[in-house]
Amino acid sequence: MADLILFWHRRDLRTEDSVGLYNARLRTPKVVGVFCFDPNILGRDDIAPVRVYYLRECLADLQQQYQRVGSELLIVWADPTEAIPRLAQALNAASVYWHWDVEPYSQQRDKRVIQALDQRGIAHQQFWDQLLHAPAEIVTQTGQPYTVFTPFWKNWSQQVKAKPYPPLQDCMGLTADERQIAQEAGAIPLPTLEQLGFSWSGTLDYPIGTAGAKRLLAEFGRSAIYAYQEQRNFPAVAGTSRLSAALKLGVIGIRTVWQFTQDCLQNFPGNESVITWQQELAWREFYQHGMYHFPHLETHSYRSKFDAFPWENNEKYFQAWCAGETGYPIVDAAMRQLNQTGWMHNRCRMIVASFLTKDLLIDWRWGERYFMQKLIDGDLSANNGGWQWSASVGMDPRPLRIFNPNTQAAKFDPDAEYIYTWIPELRPVEVAQVLSNQITSLERRSLGYPEPIVDHAKQQHLFKRKYQALGGNAER
């Protein structure tokens, strides 16, 4: 009888291009998946309902993927440090396989699971999968992690990348008796979103599962990737891949995505837009490596002296920012897009983050948390890295960047198309007025649009003084 390997899925909700599944199938045809709804994660106050909805739908898709190859995906809902060892022991699993993660909680959790498996005499094996290069592989000549992107990219881009792994196939599932044992050990039907304690009433404009992610990638490859460098900063243009949520949950393998970029370069050698998008993939890994090497980033600034920054943290200003009612059209349009769809264009993420920290003088952690409460692609490493970069307190901090929301709007939304889409009450106002934010008080009152809550010029000077007082370089 074939040995059973339980494969514990986390951020790898697919059966193809998976390091761990490939290695498990090499050893035995009896590879059964398990996903654990972790109450320690679901109970956090920074979980976006839309992200849980997407997760749940991708799990339903993953169950179908397993069925197609002759196996199954088990679902449990309990503390994984207890649930995974209990299920493995009950099923007499030969081993439990899973992929490493960079996040502090994940690393601590995995150590406890390993300890529990060891106590039960159950073998286990782990692999790096969500990164093209594990954190230990990309270091300086002195063996230190990189904290500036450009040298990281130079090293990372020169390293050979693994090819996509073959899909899982020709597997065996559990017997009827084993299925009963699994249920007694905690396996349950896939819960509904409501049973998980969440609700999402919006319309999800995002394809589900591996097939959906591959469709997004193919659409991106038809034309947008070849104009990515020119179009990526214009929020009214469909110029980005929109793969961030799929990569967050690993419904598509990073090697598959990288191979796609290499194929694009074969079609158009040296295309700068393709290389620019490859750099975005490298930024993703740069931030994940940073979180792995410096776990204090989860709650503290990388540049520790800025933990003492005298943020003003005006609650009224923060609520106006959250609601998209700051009186700055590009900021408000972006926040309304986030609130209504669970997604925001990357250029706009930088604009609203700069505005919160450098115009409103509100702690970057407030904004980081709000993003995680709303984003379908909310990822600790990328979100944290982006916010610390925007607040000029993280890695790669120079030069000091302060975005003027009006000039950003004029440059990247020149026809105000994006602004009009999300702030339709401003449609009667001329484009030039909207972009410069020279909207009269009378017009604002008649249209129901607020006055600017702060003066950008004054606030940026105030931020610079505070920043310099802590030893920051305020030159731009």
C-alpha positions as CSV (number, residue, x, y, z in Angstrom):
1,M,0.0,0.0,0.0
2,A,1.3,3.4,-0.9
3,D,2.6,5.8,1.7
4,L,0.5,8.9,2.4
5,I,2.0,12.3,2.2
6,L,-0.1,15.2,3.5
7,F,0.7,18.4,1.7
8,W,-0.1,21.4,3.9
9,H,-1.2,24.3,1.6
10,R,-0.9,27.9,2.8
11,R,0.2,30.4,0.1
12,D,0.4,27.9,-2.7
13,L,-3.2,27.2,-3.7
14,R,-2.4,25.2,-6.9
15,T,-1.4,21.8,-8.1
16,E,1.1,22.8,-10.8
17,D,4.5,24.4,-10.6
18,S,4.8,23.5,-7.0
19,V,8.2,22.4,-5.6
20,G,6.7,20.5,-2.6
21,L,3.9,18.7,-4.6
22,Y,6.4,17.7,-7.2
23,N,8.7,16.2,-4.7
24,A,5.9,14.5,-2.8
25,R,4.6,12.9,-6.0
26,L,8.1,11.6,-6.8
27,R,7.9,9.7,-3.6
28,T,4.4,8.4,-3.6
29,P,1.2,8.6,-5.7
30,K,-0.9,9.1,-2.5
31,V,-0.6,12.8,-2.1
32,V,-3.4,14.5,-0.2
33,G,-3.7,18.2,0.3
34,V,-4.9,19.9,3.5
35,F,-5.7,23.6,4.2
36,C,-6.1,24.9,7.7
37,F,-8.2,27.9,8.5
38,D,-6.1,29.4,11.3
39,P,-8.2,31.2,13.9
40,N,-5.0,33.1,14.9
41,I,-5.1,34.7,11.4
42,L,-8.9,34.9,10.9
43,G,-9.3,36.6,14.3
44,R,-6.9,39.5,13.5
45,D,-8.3,43.0,13.0
46,D,-6.5,43.5,9.7
47,I,-8.2,40.9,7.6
48,A,-10.0,42.1,4.5
49,P,-13.4,40.4,3.9
50,V,-12.7,40.5,0.1
51,R,-9.4,38.7,0.7
52,V,-11.1,35.9,2.6
53,Y,-13.7,35.7,-0.1
54,Y,-11.0,35.3,-2.7
55,L,-9.2,32.7,-0.6
56,R,-12.4,30.7,-0.1
57,E,-13.2,30.6,-3.8
58,C,-9.6,29.7,-4.7
59,L,-9.8,26.8,-2.2
60,A,-13.0,25.6,-3.9
61,D,-11.0,25.7,-7.2
62,L,-8.1,23.8,-5.6
63,Q,-10.4,21.1,-4.4
64,Q,-11.5,20.6,-8.0
65,Q,-7.8,20.5,-9.1
66,Y,-7.2,17.7,-6.7
67,Q,-10.3,15.8,-7.8
68,R,-9.1,16.0,-11.4
69,V,-5.8,14.3,-10.5
70,G,-7.5,11.6,-8.4
71,S,-6.9,12.9,-4.9
72,E,-8.5,15.4,-2.6
73,L,-8.0,18.5,-0.5
74,L,-9.0,18.3,3.2
75,I,-10.2,21.3,5.1
76,V,-9.7,21.8,8.8
77,W,-10.4,24.8,11.0
78,A,-8.3,24.9,14.2
79,D,-4.9,26.0,15.4
80,P,-2.5,24.4,12.9
81,T,0.0,23.5,15.6
82,E,-2.6,21.1,16.9
83,A,-4.7,20.3,13.8
84,I,-1.9,19.3,11.3
85,P,-0.1,16.9,13.7
86,R,-3.4,15.4,14.8
87,L,-4.6,14.8,11.3
88,A,-1.2,13.4,10.2
89,Q,-1.2,11.0,13.1
90,A,-4.8,9.9,12.6
91,L,-4.2,9.1,9.0
92,N,-0.8,7.4,9.7
93,A,0.8,9.8,7.2
94,A,4.4,8.9,6.3
95,S,5.3,12.6,6.1
96,V,3.9,16.1,6.0
97,Y,5.3,18.5,3.3
98,W,4.9,22.2,3.1
99,H,6.5,25.4,1.9
100,W,8.3,27.9,4.0
101,D,7.0,31.5,4.4
102,V,8.9,34.7,5.3
103,E,6.4,36.2,7.8
104,P,7.3,36.2,11.5
105,Y,4.0,34.5,12.6
106,S,4.4,31.8,9.9
107,Q,7.9,31.0,11.0
108,Q,7.0,30.8,14.7
109,R,3.9,28.6,13.8
110,D,6.0,26.3,11.6
111,K,8.5,25.7,14.4
112,R,5.7,24.6,16.7
113,V,4.3,22.3,14.1
114,I,7.7,20.8,13.5
115,Q,8.1,20.2,17.3
116,A,4.7,18.6,17.5
117,L,5.4,16.3,14.5
118,D,8.8,15.4,15.9
119,Q,7.1,14.4,19.2
120,R,4.8,12.1,17.4
121,G,7.6,10.6,15.2
122,I,6.1,11.9,12.0
123,A,8.5,12.9,9.3
124,H,8.2,16.3,7.6
125,Q,9.9,18.2,4.8
126,Q,9.9,21.9,3.8
127,F,10.8,23.8,0.6
128,W,11.1,27.3,-0.6
129,D,8.4,27.9,-3.3
130,Q,6.9,31.4,-3.3
131,L,10.3,33.0,-4.2
132,L,12.5,32.6,-7.2
133,H,15.4,32.8,-4.7
134,A,15.4,31.9,-1.0
135,P,16.5,34.7,1.4
136,A,19.8,33.0,2.0
137,E,20.7,32.9,-1.7
138,I,20.8,36.7,-2.3
139,V,23.3,38.4,0.0
140,T,26.2,40.8,-0.2
141,Q,29.8,39.7,-0.6
142,T,30.0,39.8,3.2
143,G,27.0,37.6,3.6
144,Q,24.6,40.3,4.7
145,P,21.1,40.9,3.4
146,Y,20.6,43.7,1.0
147,T,18.7,46.8,2.2
148,V,18.9,48.8,-1.0
149,F,17.1,47.6,-4.1
150,T,19.5,48.4,-6.9
151,P,22.4,46.2,-5.8
152,F,19.8,43.5,-4.8
153,W,18.4,43.6,-8.3
154,K,21.9,43.4,-9.9
155,N,22.6,40.2,-7.9
156,W,19.1,38.7,-8.1
157,S,18.7,39.3,-11.9
158,Q,22.0,37.5,-12.6
159,Q,21.1,34.3,-10.8
160,V,19.7,31.4,-12.7
161,K,16.0,30.9,-12.2
162,A,14.4,27.5,-11.9
163,K,12.0,26.3,-14.5
164,P,8.3,25.6,-13.7
165,Y,7.7,22.3,-12.1
166,P,5.4,19.7,-13.8
167,P,1.8,19.6,-12.6
168,L,0.6,17.0,-10.1
169,Q,-1.0,14.1,-11.8
170,D,-2.0,10.4,-11.4
171,C,-2.6,10.5,-7.7
172,M,-4.5,8.4,-5.2
173,G,-6.9,9.8,-2.6
174,L,-8.1,8.5,0.8
175,T,-10.1,5.3,1.2
176,A,-13.6,5.6,2.6
177,D,-12.3,4.4,6.0
178,E,-9.5,7.0,5.9
179,R,-12.0,9.7,5.0
180,Q,-14.0,8.8,8.0
181,I,-10.9,8.9,10.2
182,A,-10.0,12.4,8.7
183,Q,-13.5,13.7,9.7
184,E,-13.1,12.4,13.2
185,A,-9.7,14.2,13.3
186,G,-11.2,17.5,12.3
187,A,-11.7,17.5,8.5
188,I,-14.8,19.5,7.5
189,P,-16.6,20.7,4.4
190,L,-15.3,23.9,2.9
191,P,-17.0,26.7,5.1
192,T,-19.0,29.5,3.5
193,L,-17.7,33.0,3.8
194,E,-20.5,33.7,6.4
195,Q,-19.5,30.7,8.4
196,L,-16.0,32.0,8.5
197,G,-17.4,35.2,10.0
198,F,-17.1,37.5,7.0
199,S,-19.4,39.1,4.4
200,W,-18.6,40.7,1.1
201,S,-21.4,42.3,-0.9
202,G,-19.2,43.8,-3.6
203,T,-18.8,42.3,-7.1
204,L,-15.4,40.7,-7.4
205,D,-13.8,41.8,-10.6
206,Y,-11.0,39.3,-10.3
207,P,-10.8,35.8,-11.8
208,I,-10.7,32.8,-9.4
209,G,-8.0,30.1,-9.2
210,T,-5.1,29.0,-11.3
211,A,-7.0,29.1,-14.6
212,G,-8.1,32.7,-13.8
213,A,-4.6,33.8,-12.9
214,K,-3.2,32.2,-16.1
215,R,-5.9,34.0,-18.1
216,L,-4.8,37.4,-16.5
217,L,-1.2,36.6,-17.4
218,A,-2.1,35.7,-21.0
219,E,-4.1,38.9,-21.3
220,F,-1.2,41.0,-20.0
221,G,1.1,39.3,-22.4
222,R,-0.9,40.1,-25.5
223,S,0.1,43.8,-25.4
224,A,0.2,45.6,-22.0
225,I,3.5,44.1,-20.9
226,Y,5.3,45.5,-23.9
227,A,4.1,49.0,-23.0
228,Y,4.3,48.5,-19.2
229,Q,7.1,51.1,-18.7
230,E,5.0,53.9,-20.3
231,Q,1.5,52.8,-19.1
232,R,2.0,51.4,-15.6
233,N,1.7,54.7,-13.8
234,F,-1.6,55.8,-15.3
235,P,-4.5,54.5,-13.2
236,A,-7.1,55.0,-15.9
237,V,-5.2,52.7,-18.2
238,A,-5.3,48.9,-17.9
239,G,-1.6,48.8,-18.0
240,T,-0.7,46.4,-15.2
241,S,-1.0,42.6,-14.8
242,R,-3.3,42.7,-11.8
243,L,-1.6,39.4,-10.6
244,S,-0.8,40.6,-7.1
245,A,-3.7,38.7,-5.4
246,A,-2.9,35.6,-7.3
247,L,0.7,35.8,-6.3
248,K,-0.2,36.5,-2.7
249,L,-2.1,33.2,-2.4
250,G,0.1,31.4,-4.8
251,V,-2.6,30.3,-7.2
252,I,0.0,30.7,-9.9
253,G,3.6,29.7,-9.5
254,I,6.3,32.4,-9.5
255,R,8.5,30.2,-11.8
256,T,5.6,30.1,-14.3
257,V,5.4,33.9,-14.2
258,W,9.1,34.3,-14.6
259,Q,9.1,31.9,-17.6
260,F,6.4,34.0,-19.1
261,T,8.7,37.1,-19.0
262,Q,11.5,35.2,-20.5
263,D,9.2,34.1,-23.4
264,C,8.2,37.7,-23.9
265,L,11.9,38.7,-24.1
266,Q,12.4,36.0,-26.7
267,N,9.7,37.6,-28.8
268,F,11.0,41.1,-28.2
269,P,14.7,40.9,-27.1
270,G,15.8,43.7,-24.8
271,N,12.3,45.1,-24.4
272,E,12.6,47.6,-21.6
273,S,9.0,47.3,-20.5
274,V,9.4,43.5,-19.9
275,I,12.6,44.1,-17.9
276,T,10.8,46.8,-15.9
277,W,8.1,44.3,-15.0
278,Q,10.8,41.8,-14.0
279,Q,12.1,44.4,-11.7
280,E,8.6,44.6,-10.0
281,L,8.9,40.9,-9.4
282,A,12.3,41.5,-7.9
283,W,10.8,44.3,-5.6
284,R,8.3,41.7,-4.4
285,E,11.2,39.4,-3.4
286,F,13.3,42.3,-2.0
287,Y,10.5,43.1,0.5
288,Q,10.0,39.4,1.3
289,H,13.7,38.9,2.0
290,G,13.6,42.0,4.1
291,M,10.7,40.7,6.3
292,Y,12.5,37.4,6.7
293,H,15.8,38.9,7.7
294,F,14.4,41.8,9.8
295,P,11.1,40.5,11.4
296,H,10.9,43.6,13.5
297,L,9.7,45.4,10.4
298,E,6.2,44.0,11.1
299,T,5.8,46.6,13.8
300,H,8.8,48.9,13.7
301,S,10.5,51.2,11.2
302,Y,13.6,49.7,9.6
303,R,15.4,52.9,10.4
304,S,14.8,52.6,14.1
305,K,15.4,56.3,14.9
306,F,12.1,57.1,13.1
307,D,10.1,55.1,15.6
308,A,10.4,58.3,17.6
309,F,8.9,60.4,14.8
310,P,6.4,62.9,16.3
311,W,3.3,61.9,14.3
312,E,0.3,64.1,14.9
313,N,-2.2,61.3,14.3
314,N,-5.3,63.5,13.9
315,E,-8.2,61.0,14.1
316,K,-10.5,63.3,12.1
317,Y,-8.0,63.6,9.3
318,F,-7.5,59.8,9.3
319,Q,-11.2,59.2,8.9
320,A,-11.4,61.7,6.1
321,W,-8.5,59.9,4.4
322,C,-10.1,56.5,4.9
323,A,-13.4,57.7,3.4
324,G,-11.9,59.5,0.5
325,E,-13.0,62.9,1.7
326,T,-9.7,64.8,2.0
327,G,-10.6,67.4,-0.6
328,Y,-7.7,66.3,-2.8
329,P,-9.3,64.6,-5.9
330,I,-6.6,62.0,-6.8
331,V,-6.3,60.9,-3.1
332,D,-10.1,60.6,-2.7
333,A,-10.5,58.8,-6.0
334,A,-7.9,56.2,-5.0
335,M,-9.4,55.6,-1.5
336,R,-12.9,55.2,-3.0
337,Q,-11.6,52.7,-5.5
338,L,-10.0,50.8,-2.6
339,N,-13.2,50.9,-0.4
340,Q,-15.5,49.8,-3.3
341,T,-13.4,47.2,-5.0
342,G,-10.7,46.0,-2.6
343,W,-8.0,47.0,-5.0
344,M,-6.0,50.2,-5.8
345,H,-3.6,51.0,-8.6
346,N,0.0,51.0,-7.4
347,R,0.8,54.6,-8.4
348,C,-2.2,55.6,-6.3
349,R,-1.0,53.6,-3.4
350,M,2.2,55.7,-3.4
351,I,0.2,58.9,-3.7
352,V,-2.2,58.2,-0.8
353,A,0.6,56.8,1.4
354,S,2.7,59.9,0.9
355,F,-0.4,62.1,1.6
356,L,-1.2,60.3,4.9
357,T,2.3,60.4,6.2
358,K,3.7,63.6,4.8
359,D,0.7,65.8,4.5
360,L,-1.5,64.6,7.4
361,L,1.5,63.5,9.5
362,I,-0.2,60.3,10.5
363,D,1.8,57.2,11.5
364,W,2.4,54.9,8.5
365,R,1.2,51.9,10.5
366,W,-2.3,53.4,10.6
367,G,-2.4,53.4,6.8
368,E,-0.7,50.0,6.5
369,R,-3.3,48.5,8.7
370,Y,-6.2,50.1,6.9
371,F,-4.8,48.8,3.6
372,M,-4.7,45.2,5.0
373,Q,-8.3,45.6,6.2
374,K,-9.4,46.4,2.6
375,L,-7.0,44.9,0.0
376,I,-7.7,41.7,-1.9
377,D,-3.9,41.4,-2.4
378,G,-3.0,42.5,1.1
379,D,0.4,41.0,1.8
380,L,2.5,41.8,4.9
381,S,5.9,42.1,3.2
382,A,4.8,44.1,0.2
383,N,2.4,46.3,2.1
384,N,4.8,46.9,4.9
385,G,7.7,47.6,2.5
386,G,5.6,50.0,0.4
387,W,4.4,51.9,3.4
388,Q,7.8,52.2,5.0
389,W,9.2,53.3,1.7
390,S,6.5,56.0,1.3
391,A,7.1,57.2,4.9
392,S,10.9,57.3,4.3
393,V,11.5,55.2,7.4
394,G,12.3,51.9,5.7
395,M,14.9,50.3,3.4
396,D,16.1,52.1,0.3
397,P,15.0,55.5,1.7
398,R,16.8,58.1,-0.5
399,P,16.0,60.5,-1.9
400,L,13.2,61.8,0.4
401,R,10.1,61.5,-1.7
402,I,7.1,63.8,-1.0
403,F,4.3,63.5,-3.6
404,N,2.4,66.6,-4.5
405,P,-1.1,65.1,-5.1
406,N,-2.0,67.8,-7.6
407,T,1.1,67.4,-9.8
408,Q,0.7,63.7,-9.6
409,A,-2.9,63.9,-10.8
410,A,-1.9,66.2,-13.7
411,K,1.0,63.9,-14.7
412,F,-0.7,60.5,-14.4
413,D,-4.4,61.3,-14.9
414,P,-4.2,64.1,-17.4
415,D,-7.8,63.9,-18.6
416,A,-9.1,63.3,-15.0
417,E,-10.7,60.1,-16.3
418,Y,-9.7,58.1,-13.2
419,I,-10.8,60.9,-10.9
420,Y,-14.2,61.3,-12.6
421,T,-14.7,57.5,-12.4
422,W,-14.5,57.4,-8.7
423,I,-15.7,60.9,-7.8
424,P,-18.6,61.4,-10.3
425,E,-19.8,64.5,-8.4
426,L,-16.8,66.3,-9.9
427,R,-17.8,65.7,-13.5
428,P,-19.3,69.2,-13.9
429,V,-15.9,70.7,-13.0
430,E,-13.4,71.5,-15.8
431,V,-10.5,69.1,-16.1
432,A,-7.9,71.8,-15.4
433,Q,-9.6,72.8,-12.2
434,V,-9.9,69.2,-11.0
435,L,-6.2,68.5,-11.7
436,S,-5.0,71.6,-10.0
437,N,-7.6,71.3,-7.3
438,Q,-8.6,74.9,-7.9
439,I,-12.2,74.2,-7.2
440,T,-14.1,77.1,-5.7
441,S,-15.7,76.8,-2.3
442,L,-19.1,77.6,-3.9
443,E,-18.6,74.7,-6.4
444,R,-17.5,72.4,-3.6
445,R,-20.6,73.1,-1.6
446,S,-22.9,72.8,-4.5
447,L,-21.4,69.5,-5.6
448,G,-21.0,68.1,-2.1
449,Y,-17.3,67.8,-2.3
450,P,-15.1,68.8,0.7
451,E,-12.6,71.6,1.1
452,P,-8.9,70.4,1.3
453,I,-8.3,69.4,4.9
454,V,-4.7,70.6,4.9
455,D,-2.4,72.8,2.8
456,H,0.1,70.6,1.0
457,A,2.9,73.2,0.8
458,K,2.7,74.0,4.5
459,Q,2.5,70.3,5.5
460,Q,5.5,69.2,3.5
461,H,7.7,71.9,5.1
462,L,6.4,70.8,8.6
463,F,7.2,67.1,7.8
464,K,10.7,68.0,6.5
465,R,11.5,69.9,9.8
466,K,10.4,67.0,11.9
467,Y,12.3,64.5,9.7
468,Q,15.5,66.6,9.8
469,A,15.2,66.9,13.5
470,L,15.6,63.1,13.8
471,G,18.6,63.1,11.5
472,G,16.8,62.4,8.2
473,N,18.1,63.9,5.0
474,A,15.4,66.1,3.7
475,E,17.1,67.0,0.4
476,R,15.3,66.0,-2.8
